[in-house]
Every structure is written in structure tokens, then in C-alpha cells.
Amino acid sequence: MRLSLYLSTLLFVLTYLDSLTWINASYESTYGEILSSWQKQDKRLLMKVRIPSNTTATVYVPLNESQKIKVNGALRQPDDIASGRGIFELGSGDYSWEVE
């Protein structure tokens, strides 16, 4: 018997329009639920992502140099920054962002 571990990679790129104040979407994949939601609240952006087991993700979050980012309640610097977006490389789990 040959066993294989299948891994998957997701890409989340948050883009929003001024006319929208929130989005909530989910998908039941073979690895588990994929979730992406965000909400504009005053001058803050709140975002949630669920990455299923055996999956990694690259998440792009809009930000400028003066904004602070909290991930799961703790201040965090992005892994990289490009074109006005913080880039985060993440493993499986639930993540909540607050950008202000």
C-alpha cells in the first residue's frame, strides 16, 4: 500500500468596493471548510479566514505604512509588503485580522 499526503495552497486577496461594507463566503472543500469574510467598521477593517487541514494559504490584506495589524489579537508584521498589501503566509487554522 502506498500512502500520499496531499497538500493544497489557497490564495486570499482582499479587494473591496466603497459600496460594500461586508462580505462573507465559505466553501466546503475535500480538506474542510474554507472561509473568508471581512467587514469595514468606521476606520477599521475586520477580516476572518479559515484554512482547512493540510492546507496553506497566502493572504493579501490592504494596508498603508501607518496602519497596525493584529492577527488573532496580537500585533503582527506582514511577511512581505507589495502594492499596498500586507502578505501573510499561513498554515491551517482560524485567523482574525484587525487593521486600523
N, C-alpha and C positions, 0 to 999 in steps of 0.2 A: 504494500500500500504506500502510495506517495502522498505526502501532505504538503500543502502550499498555504502560505499566508498571503492573502490578497489585501493590499493596501489601496486606499483611494485618497485623492487630493482634491480639495474643494477650493474655489475662489469666490470670495465675497468682496464686491466693490460697491460701497455705499454711494449712491448718487440720488439726489433728491431735487424736486422742483419746489419753487416757492409756494405753489398752490396746494401742495401736500403737507400735512403735519405729522402723519404717521403711516407706517407700512407694517404688516405682519404676514409672513408667509412661512409655510412649512411643507416638507415633503418626506414621505416615509420611504427611505431607500432600503436596499438589502442589508446595509450596515446599521440601520436605525434612523431615528428622526433627524432631519436637517432642519434647522430653524434659523430664520433671520427676521429681526424686527427692529424698528427704530421709531423714535418719536422726538419731534422738536418741542422743547418746553422752555419758553422765554428765550434766553440766550444759550441754553444748554442743548446738547444732543445726547439722547439716551439710546443705547443700542444693545441688543442681545443676539447672541449667536450660539447655536448648539451644534457641536461637531460630533458625529457618532463614533463608536468604537472602531479601531483600526483605520482611522482616517486622520489626515492632517488638513490644515487649511491656511491659506494666505488671506488675510483680511485687510482691506484698504479703508481707512477711516479719514474723512476730510478734516483738516486742521490747519491752523496757521501757527507761526512761531510763538505767539503769546498765549496760546491755549494750553491747558493742562488736561491730561488724560488719566482717568482712573480706570483700571481693569479689575473687576471683582473687588472694588472698594479701595484698592491700593494704587498710589501714583505709579505710573509706568511710562517709560520712554519707548517709542516705537523701535522695532528692529532696524528700520530704514525709513527714509522720507523721500518721496518722489512726487512731483507735480502737485504739491499742496495736499498730499495724503500721507498719513502715517501708515506704515506697513508692519503688520504683525504676523509672525509665523507661529502657528498654534497646533497643539495636539488635541486629541479627543477631550470633550468636556463642555460645560456650560460657561459662557463668558458674558459679562455685563460691562459695558463701557459707559462712561460719563465724560463728555468733552465739554469744557467750559472755558 
